[in-house]
Amino acid sequence: MYQVAVLLSGTGSNLQALFEAEDAGQLGAQVSLVVSDQATAYGLQRALQRGVATAHVPLPAAPRGPQRAMVRAAWEQRLAGVTAAFTPDLVVLAGFMRILSPAFLNWFPQRVINQHPALLPDDSSDTVTTSTGLVIPALRGAHVVDEAVQRRLPVSGCTIHRVTPRVDDGPVLARAEVPLRPDDTPASLHERIKVEERRLIVEVVRSLAQR
């Protein structure tokens, strides 16, 4: 069975979508490990309730400078070691709010994918062309939903892509567009994006498991 490890920092709504697809026999894969950097992440509870292995790997606080870099490198080593112990075929970053370095990615070459709550291009450019031919900014970073509303973009969405050392970059596996409404707030837009994220992550994992 195709084995999936999920890394998350929050509630795990996308993890729940994977669990439900697995239960329905529509995933073609098994979530065998859930890891979080946050002890209170509800995603860990979702996994524990199903008897799925979990791990809490916190990033210790450290002062700026060389010591911080050393602490982070040691943390990534622990994170990679815990994940690799379950020999996953795929590592899914589902709302994992940490940037991972090449040192981590080298443990799982071409096997780490990320969910991003905005549209990303097929290349590394600063714009993305929508299905209707509209060119909009490619939003990267941690606050892209807020930015889409602030800029009053006509459309946003979500992207699932393979992870590379560049933040929010890498080959695109799937995208879904979500039009903005005149009265949208970041919260209302994000809720509609999450619906598409849950659909896409199941489709992408199923597709990769069948290869």
C-alpha positions as CSV (number, residue, x, y, z in Angstrom):
1,M,0.0,0.0,0.0
2,Y,1.2,3.5,-0.9
3,Q,2.2,5.2,2.4
4,V,1.6,8.8,3.1
5,A,3.1,11.0,5.9
6,V,1.3,14.3,6.7
7,L,3.0,17.2,8.3
8,L,0.7,19.9,9.7
9,S,0.6,22.8,12.2
10,G,-3.2,23.2,12.7
11,T,-6.6,21.7,12.6
12,G,-6.0,19.1,10.0
13,S,-9.0,19.6,7.8
14,N,-7.1,18.4,4.7
15,L,-5.9,15.4,6.7
16,Q,-9.5,14.6,7.5
17,A,-10.3,14.7,3.8
18,L,-7.6,12.1,3.2
19,F,-9.0,10.0,6.0
20,E,-12.5,10.1,4.6
21,A,-11.3,9.2,1.1
22,E,-9.3,6.4,2.6
23,D,-12.3,5.0,4.4
24,A,-14.4,5.2,1.2
25,G,-11.8,3.3,-0.7
26,Q,-11.2,6.3,-2.9
27,L,-7.6,7.2,-2.0
28,G,-5.5,4.2,-3.0
29,A,-3.1,5.1,-0.2
30,Q,-2.8,4.9,3.6
31,V,-1.9,7.8,5.9
32,S,0.5,6.1,8.2
33,L,2.0,9.0,10.1
34,V,1.0,12.5,11.2
35,V,3.7,14.9,12.5
36,S,3.2,18.4,13.9
37,D,5.5,21.1,15.2
38,Q,2.6,22.2,17.5
39,A,1.6,20.1,20.5
40,T,-2.0,21.5,20.4
41,A,-2.6,20.9,16.7
42,Y,-6.0,19.3,16.4
43,G,-4.7,17.3,13.4
44,L,-2.8,15.2,15.9
45,Q,-6.0,14.4,17.7
46,R,-7.7,13.4,14.5
47,A,-4.9,10.9,13.8
48,L,-4.8,9.6,17.4
49,Q,-8.6,8.9,17.2
50,R,-7.9,6.6,14.3
51,G,-4.9,4.9,15.8
52,V,-2.5,6.5,13.3
53,A,1.0,7.1,14.5
54,T,1.7,10.6,15.5
55,A,4.8,12.7,16.5
56,H,5.3,16.1,18.0
57,V,8.6,17.6,16.9
58,P,8.7,21.2,18.2
59,L,11.2,23.7,16.9
60,P,13.1,25.0,20.0
61,A,13.4,28.7,20.5
62,A,16.9,30.1,20.0
63,P,18.5,33.6,19.7
64,R,19.4,35.0,16.4
65,G,22.7,34.2,14.9
66,P,24.7,31.0,14.3
67,Q,23.1,29.2,17.3
68,R,19.6,29.6,15.7
69,A,20.9,28.1,12.5
70,M,22.3,25.1,14.4
71,V,19.1,24.6,16.4
72,R,17.0,24.7,13.3
73,A,19.3,22.2,11.4
74,A,19.1,19.8,14.4
75,W,15.3,20.2,14.4
76,E,15.1,19.4,10.7
77,Q,17.3,16.4,11.2
78,R,15.0,15.1,13.9
79,L,11.9,15.8,11.8
80,A,13.4,14.0,8.8
81,G,14.4,11.1,10.9
82,V,11.0,10.6,12.5
83,T,9.3,10.9,9.1
84,A,11.8,8.6,7.3
85,A,11.3,5.9,10.0
86,F,7.9,5.2,8.5
87,T,9.4,5.0,4.9
88,P,6.6,7.1,3.3
89,D,6.2,7.1,-0.4
90,L,4.9,10.7,-0.1
91,V,5.2,13.5,2.4
92,V,2.3,16.0,2.3
93,L,2.7,19.4,3.8
94,A,-0.9,20.2,4.8
95,G,-0.8,23.6,6.5
96,F,2.7,23.0,7.9
97,M,3.8,26.5,8.8
98,R,7.6,25.9,8.5
99,I,9.9,26.4,5.6
100,L,12.0,23.3,5.0
101,S,15.5,23.4,3.7
102,P,17.2,21.3,1.1
103,A,18.7,19.2,3.9
104,F,15.2,17.9,4.7
105,L,14.1,17.6,1.1
106,N,17.1,15.5,0.3
107,W,15.7,12.8,2.6
108,F,12.7,12.5,0.3
109,P,13.7,13.5,-3.2
110,Q,10.7,14.4,-5.4
111,R,8.4,13.0,-2.7
112,V,7.3,16.2,-0.8
113,I,4.2,18.1,-1.9
114,N,2.7,21.3,-0.5
115,Q,-0.7,22.9,-0.4
116,H,-0.7,26.6,-1.1
117,P,-3.8,28.8,-0.7
118,A,-3.2,30.8,-3.9
119,L,-2.6,30.2,-7.6
120,L,1.0,29.5,-8.5
121,P,2.4,29.5,-12.1
122,D,3.9,26.5,-13.9
123,D,7.3,28.2,-13.8
124,S,9.0,30.5,-11.2
125,S,7.5,33.8,-12.6
126,D,5.8,36.4,-10.6
127,T,2.4,36.1,-12.4
128,V,0.0,33.3,-13.2
129,T,-2.5,33.1,-16.0
130,T,-6.0,32.0,-15.1
131,S,-8.2,29.6,-17.1
132,T,-9.8,32.7,-18.7
133,G,-6.5,34.2,-19.8
134,L,-6.4,36.8,-17.0
135,V,-2.9,37.5,-15.7
136,I,-2.7,38.0,-11.9
137,P,0.1,38.2,-9.4
138,A,1.5,34.9,-8.1
139,L,1.1,35.3,-4.4
140,R,3.7,33.6,-2.2
141,G,4.3,33.5,1.5
142,A,2.2,33.0,4.6
143,H,-0.5,35.7,4.2
144,V,-1.6,35.2,0.6
145,V,-5.4,35.0,1.4
146,D,-5.3,38.4,3.1
147,E,-3.2,39.8,0.2
148,A,-5.7,38.5,-2.4
149,V,-8.5,40.4,-0.6
150,Q,-6.5,43.5,0.0
151,R,-5.5,43.7,-3.7
152,R,-9.1,42.9,-4.7
153,L,-8.0,40.3,-7.1
154,P,-10.8,39.0,-9.3
155,V,-9.8,35.4,-8.6
156,S,-7.6,33.4,-6.3
157,G,-7.5,29.7,-5.5
158,C,-5.1,27.0,-4.4
159,T,-2.2,25.0,-5.8
160,I,-0.6,21.7,-5.0
161,H,3.0,21.5,-6.0
162,R,6.2,19.5,-5.5
163,V,8.4,21.2,-2.9
164,T,11.8,22.7,-4.0
165,P,14.2,24.8,-2.0
166,R,12.5,28.0,-3.3
167,V,9.5,28.9,-1.2
168,D,6.1,28.2,-2.8
169,D,7.8,27.0,-6.0
170,G,8.2,23.7,-7.8
171,P,6.3,21.7,-10.4
172,V,2.5,22.3,-10.2
173,L,0.4,19.1,-9.8
174,A,-3.0,20.7,-9.6
175,R,-4.7,24.1,-9.3
176,A,-8.3,25.2,-8.5
177,E,-9.6,28.7,-9.0
178,V,-11.9,30.5,-6.5
179,P,-13.5,33.8,-7.7
180,L,-13.5,36.6,-5.2
181,R,-16.8,38.2,-4.2
182,P,-17.3,41.9,-3.5
183,D,-18.0,41.3,0.1
184,D,-15.2,38.8,0.7
185,T,-13.1,38.9,3.9
186,P,-10.0,36.9,4.3
187,A,-12.0,34.4,6.4
188,S,-14.8,34.0,3.9
189,L,-12.4,33.6,1.0
190,H,-10.3,31.1,2.9
191,E,-13.3,28.9,3.7
192,R,-14.1,28.6,0.0
193,I,-10.4,27.9,-0.8
194,K,-10.3,25.2,1.8
195,V,-13.2,23.4,0.1
196,E,-11.1,23.2,-3.1
197,E,-8.0,22.2,-1.2
198,R,-9.7,19.2,0.3
199,R,-10.9,18.1,-3.1
200,L,-7.5,18.6,-4.7
201,I,-5.4,16.9,-2.1
202,V,-7.4,13.7,-2.5
203,E,-7.2,13.8,-6.2
204,V,-3.4,14.4,-6.2
205,V,-2.6,11.8,-3.7
206,R,-4.8,9.2,-5.5
207,S,-3.1,10.1,-8.8
208,L,0.4,9.8,-7.4
209,A,-0.4,6.5,-5.7
210,Q,-1.6,5.1,-9.0
211,R,1.7,5.8,-10.8
